[in-house]
């Protein structure tokens, strides 16, 4: 697997071998429900799987994002928190096409499942700094990172994804 870095961050990096991921996978149970109404429906999957040796020790890994630095654990989004805990917060990402960009979370969407009484955060609206674009075509899969406050490490909150009209969206 080769990860092309934006030109301002230097040459690309060889990350090792990956296993092929299929475009569609069968739907799985999430919190006791399926994503679609029919459990035999195929759902879109976007990702790669990187195999590690059996003796690989994850405790020796420091999670570092070029241009951002060391990052913390994934930010758990609590629906009971005041809206200001997320709206208006600064985020960063490093994209293949746009490089390092910063932006502000302006809105978020969620879906509520009456049957199970659970909510899913589905989308964030991020406006780039100085009202410029936060991401460009080719940035899909880039990690969106909530900047740290009061000395805390920046924490991942999502990834860039776009469904084009030609893909049924």
C-alpha positions as CSV (number, residue, x, y, z in Angstrom):
1,X,0.0,0.0,0.0
2,X,1.4,3.4,-1.0
3,X,0.1,6.6,0.6
4,X,0.7,9.6,-1.6
5,X,1.3,12.7,0.6
6,X,0.4,16.2,-0.6
7,X,3.4,17.9,-2.2
8,X,3.8,20.3,0.7
9,X,4.4,17.4,3.1
10,X,7.0,15.5,1.2
11,X,7.2,12.3,-0.8
12,X,4.7,9.5,-0.5
13,X,5.1,6.6,2.0
14,X,5.1,2.9,1.4
15,X,2.9,1.4,4.2
16,X,3.1,-2.3,3.3
17,X,0.8,-4.9,1.8
18,X,-3.0,-4.7,2.0
19,X,-5.8,-7.1,1.4
20,X,-8.5,-6.2,-1.2
21,X,-11.7,-4.8,0.2
22,X,-14.9,-5.4,-1.9
23,X,-17.1,-2.5,-3.0
24,X,-20.2,-4.0,-1.3
25,X,-20.5,-6.2,1.7
26,X,-23.6,-7.9,3.3
27,X,-25.3,-5.9,5.9
28,X,-24.4,-6.7,9.5
29,X,-26.3,-6.1,12.8
30,X,-25.4,-2.8,14.5
31,X,-26.9,-2.3,17.9
32,X,-29.3,-5.1,17.2
33,X,-30.6,-3.6,13.9
34,X,-29.5,-3.7,10.2
35,X,-28.5,-0.6,8.3
36,X,-31.1,-1.5,5.6
37,X,-34.6,-2.9,5.9
38,X,-33.6,-6.2,4.4
39,X,-30.7,-8.0,6.2
40,X,-29.6,-9.6,2.9
41,X,-29.1,-6.1,1.3
42,X,-25.5,-5.3,0.3
43,X,-24.2,-2.0,1.8
44,X,-21.4,0.2,0.5
45,X,-18.0,-0.4,2.1
46,X,-15.0,1.8,1.6
47,X,-11.7,0.7,3.2
48,X,-8.6,-1.4,3.2
49,X,-7.4,-4.1,5.6
50,X,-3.7,-4.1,6.6
51,X,-2.5,-7.5,8.0
52,X,-0.1,-7.4,11.0
53,X,2.3,-10.1,12.1
54,X,1.0,-12.2,15.1
55,X,3.8,-10.8,17.3
56,X,3.0,-7.1,16.4
57,X,2.8,-5.1,19.7
58,X,0.4,-2.1,19.3
59,X,1.7,-0.6,22.5
60,X,4.9,0.4,20.6
61,X,2.9,2.5,18.2
62,X,2.6,6.3,18.6
63,X,-0.4,7.7,16.6
64,X,1.0,10.7,14.8
65,X,-0.5,12.7,12.0
66,X,1.8,14.6,9.7
67,X,1.3,18.3,10.3
68,X,-0.9,17.8,13.4
69,X,1.3,15.8,15.7
70,X,0.4,13.0,18.2
71,X,-3.4,12.4,18.5
72,X,-5.5,10.9,21.2
73,X,-8.3,8.4,21.3
74,X,-11.4,8.7,19.2
75,X,-13.7,11.4,20.6
76,X,-17.0,9.9,21.9
77,X,-19.8,12.2,21.0
78,X,-22.4,12.4,23.8
79,X,-25.9,13.4,22.7
80,X,-26.6,14.8,26.2
81,X,-23.7,17.3,26.0
82,X,-24.5,21.0,25.2
83,X,-24.4,21.7,21.5
84,X,-21.4,24.0,22.0
85,X,-19.2,21.0,22.8
86,X,-19.0,20.4,19.0
87,X,-20.6,23.3,17.1
88,X,-18.0,26.0,16.6
89,X,-15.1,23.7,17.4
90,X,-12.0,23.7,15.1
91,X,-11.1,20.6,13.2
92,X,-8.1,19.7,11.0
93,X,-7.4,17.0,8.4
94,X,-4.7,16.0,6.1
95,X,-6.0,15.1,2.6
96,X,-4.3,13.6,-0.4
97,X,-5.4,16.5,-2.6
98,X,-5.8,19.5,-0.3
99,X,-3.1,18.8,2.3
100,X,-3.5,20.1,5.8
101,X,-6.6,22.2,6.2
102,X,-8.5,23.6,9.2
103,X,-12.2,24.3,9.5
104,X,-15.0,24.8,11.9
105,X,-17.9,22.4,12.7
106,X,-21.0,24.4,11.8
107,X,-23.7,21.7,12.0
108,X,-24.2,18.0,12.4
109,X,-26.9,15.5,11.4
110,X,-28.2,12.5,13.3
111,X,-30.6,9.7,12.7
112,X,-32.9,8.4,15.4
113,X,-34.1,4.8,15.4
114,X,-37.5,4.6,17.1
115,X,-37.4,0.8,17.2
116,X,-34.3,0.6,19.3
117,X,-34.2,4.1,20.8
118,X,-30.7,4.9,19.6
119,X,-29.1,7.8,17.7
120,X,-26.3,7.8,15.1
121,X,-24.3,10.8,14.2
122,X,-24.2,10.6,10.4
123,X,-22.7,13.8,9.0
124,X,-20.8,17.0,10.0
125,X,-20.9,20.3,8.1
126,X,-17.4,21.7,8.2
127,X,-16.6,25.1,6.7
128,X,-12.9,25.6,5.9
129,X,-10.9,28.5,7.4
130,X,-11.6,31.8,5.8
131,X,-14.7,30.2,4.3
132,X,-12.6,28.1,1.9
133,X,-13.2,24.5,1.0
134,X,-12.3,22.0,3.8
135,X,-11.7,19.1,1.4
136,X,-11.2,18.4,-2.3
137,X,-11.9,15.5,-4.6
138,X,-9.5,12.8,-3.7
139,X,-9.5,13.5,0.1
140,X,-12.0,10.8,0.8
141,X,-11.0,8.6,3.8
142,X,-9.1,11.5,5.4
143,X,-9.4,11.5,9.2
144,X,-11.2,14.6,10.7
145,X,-9.5,15.5,14.0
146,X,-11.0,17.7,16.7
147,X,-8.3,20.1,17.8
148,X,-7.2,19.8,21.5
149,X,-8.3,22.3,24.1
150,X,-6.5,23.1,27.4
151,X,-3.5,20.9,26.7
152,X,-5.4,17.8,25.5
153,X,-4.4,15.9,22.4
154,X,-6.3,16.3,19.2
155,X,-8.9,13.5,18.8
156,X,-10.5,11.9,15.7
157,X,-14.2,12.4,15.2
158,X,-14.9,11.2,11.7
159,X,-13.7,10.7,8.1
160,X,-14.2,12.6,4.9
161,X,-16.7,10.8,2.6
162,X,-18.9,11.9,-0.3
163,X,-21.5,10.0,-2.2
164,X,-21.8,11.3,-5.7
165,X,-25.1,11.6,-7.5
166,X,-23.9,8.9,-10.0
167,X,-23.6,6.5,-7.1
168,X,-27.2,6.6,-6.1
169,X,-27.0,9.4,-3.6
